[in-house]
Amino acid sequence: MSNLCNEVKFPDWPIAEPVEVLRACLEEWKKEMSRDTVKEEDAADDARKTLNLKVGDGTPELRKSYRSLARKFHPGE
């Protein structure tokens, strides 16, 4: 924090309000620490069901499934 507030050592520091930056960082950290992991697991399970994926499927399976559904539901031609 001392470097963020040291206008003598860093006169052209791009952060105009270092205290606000610190507050925002702390608020995001609090959100991250208090997030509901059960809801996140449920959301991941729902996404797997929608994409017809199994636990452990990787990026290739995800891409294939996503593209397949995108082609199926695309409103274009």
C-alpha positions as CSV (number, residue, x, y, z in Angstrom):
1,M,0.0,0.0,0.0
2,S,2.9,2.4,0.7
3,N,4.0,2.1,-3.0
4,L,0.4,2.8,-4.2
5,C,0.3,6.0,-2.1
6,N,3.9,7.2,-2.6
7,E,3.4,10.1,-5.0
8,V,7.0,11.2,-4.6
9,K,8.5,7.9,-5.6
10,F,5.8,7.2,-8.2
11,P,4.6,10.6,-9.5
12,D,3.0,9.2,-12.7
13,W,1.4,6.2,-11.1
14,P,-1.7,5.4,-13.2
15,I,-3.9,4.6,-10.1
16,A,-5.5,7.8,-9.1
17,E,-7.4,6.4,-6.1
18,P,-5.3,3.6,-4.5
19,V,-7.5,3.2,-1.5
20,E,-10.5,2.5,-3.8
21,V,-8.4,0.0,-5.7
22,L,-7.5,-1.8,-2.4
23,R,-11.2,-1.7,-1.3
24,A,-12.3,-3.2,-4.6
25,C,-9.7,-5.9,-4.3
26,L,-10.7,-6.8,-0.8
27,E,-14.4,-6.9,-1.7
28,E,-13.7,-9.3,-4.6
29,W,-11.5,-11.4,-2.3
30,K,-14.4,-11.6,0.3
31,K,-16.8,-12.7,-2.5
32,E,-14.4,-15.4,-3.6
33,M,-13.9,-16.6,-0.1
34,S,-17.6,-16.8,0.7
35,R,-18.9,-18.2,-2.6
36,D,-21.2,-21.2,-2.4
37,T,-19.4,-24.2,-3.7
38,V,-22.5,-26.3,-3.6
39,K,-24.2,-24.0,-6.1
40,E,-21.2,-24.0,-8.3
41,E,-21.1,-27.8,-8.3
42,D,-24.8,-27.9,-9.2
43,A,-24.2,-25.4,-12.0
44,A,-21.4,-27.6,-13.3
45,D,-23.6,-30.7,-13.2
46,D,-26.4,-28.8,-15.1
47,A,-23.9,-27.7,-17.7
48,R,-22.6,-31.3,-18.1
49,K,-26.1,-32.5,-18.6
50,T,-26.9,-29.9,-21.1
51,L,-23.7,-30.6,-23.1
52,N,-24.0,-34.4,-22.6
53,L,-20.6,-34.5,-21.0
54,K,-19.2,-36.9,-18.4
55,V,-17.1,-35.9,-15.4
56,G,-13.5,-35.9,-16.6
57,D,-14.3,-35.0,-20.2
58,G,-11.8,-32.5,-21.5
59,T,-11.6,-29.6,-23.9
60,P,-12.1,-31.6,-27.1
61,E,-15.3,-33.2,-25.9
62,L,-16.5,-29.8,-24.6
63,R,-15.8,-28.1,-27.9
64,K,-17.5,-30.9,-30.0
65,S,-20.6,-30.9,-27.8
66,Y,-20.8,-27.1,-27.8
67,R,-20.5,-26.8,-31.6
68,S,-23.0,-29.6,-32.1
69,L,-25.6,-27.7,-29.9
70,A,-24.7,-24.4,-31.5
71,R,-25.4,-25.8,-35.0
72,K,-28.6,-27.4,-33.7
73,F,-30.0,-24.2,-32.1
74,H,-28.5,-21.5,-34.3
75,P,-31.3,-19.2,-35.6
76,G,-29.5,-18.7,-39.0
77,E,-30.2,-20.1,-42.4
